[in-house]
């Protein structure tokens, strides 16, 4: 089973859609993906990811699946609205500047900077929903591995966001969430390919083919941020 996690193109967050540059990025992405025989194409319900998927496959496929657990992860004070506090990237930047470290392993869930933030429960919820998806495709999570009840030798695409990609890929690879946020960026229209292979009746660990690959974008079409 080959899993492709694909971030949306450059967004206009106010309108939850792609900018003109984001559409150009998605068109270049489409050329990159056109020869991959995806058996399933899932996209987040948020507009910027949905539009990216539609630019890539909307004219060729009528089976694009809107998948709720692919929407961007939520953060913010539990008593307020989602996204009411600093993003994970802002939090980690402050940790590195002020503490010169970040939480290790699963201890991040109890870190005093994070423990009251909804991101803890939301990441756990999304990983559980993803594992249910994997189970339905024949791969049952047991500890850090997947038991293969039935091998699914197909390509599956997930058009989504930076945060949810970090959460799900780090879960697949058993890398703590915050370490993944720091060391594995997810750029606009970048592709991360994870291979979950093996025979029925065996256990398997997910393997990386590549992470954050945006070689389909010429430099002038990339989106560069200072933070």
C-alpha positions, 0 to 999 in steps of 0.5 A: 500500500503506497500512501501519498500525503500531498499538501495544498497549493499556496492558499488565501486563508481568508477565502479558504481557496488557492491564490493564483500562484497556488493554482499554478502550483497545483497544475504543475503538481497535476503533471507530476501525478498524472501517471500514478494509478491511484485507486483512491483519492481523498481530500480534506473538506477545507477549500484549499485542499479540495481545490488542489485535488480538483485541479489535479483530477477533477476533470479526469475522476468523478470519485474524489472522496471528501474525508473529514479527518483530513481537515487541518488539525485544531489547536487553541484553548479548550474553552475557546474557538479552534485556532484561538492560540498560537499554531504548532509552528509558533509554539515550537519556535518559542520553545526553541528560542526560550527553552532550547528544546522541545518535548520528547516522545509522548511527553509532549501531551503533558508539557505545561505549554501544551497540556491545556491545548485542544491539539493533544486530543485532536491529534490523538483523534485523527490518528485513531480515525486514520488507523480505522481507515488502515484497518478497513484496508487490511492493516490493523495497528498493533503497538508500533506495527501493522498486522496485515490481514489482507495486503492492499497493493494500491496507490492512495492519495491524501490531499490535505494540510501541513499539520495533519500530514505531520500528525499522520506521517509521524504516527505511521513512522513512530516519530514523536509529533513535535520532532516531526514538526521541527525536522520535516517541513511540509511545503506547498504541493509537496508530496510525501510517499510512505510505503506499507508493504508486506504479505498477508499474515505478517507484521509490517512497519511503514517505510519512507520513499520520500518526504516533502518532495516539491521537485515539480515546482520551479524556484519561482513557483515555490512559496517561501516563508520567513517563519 
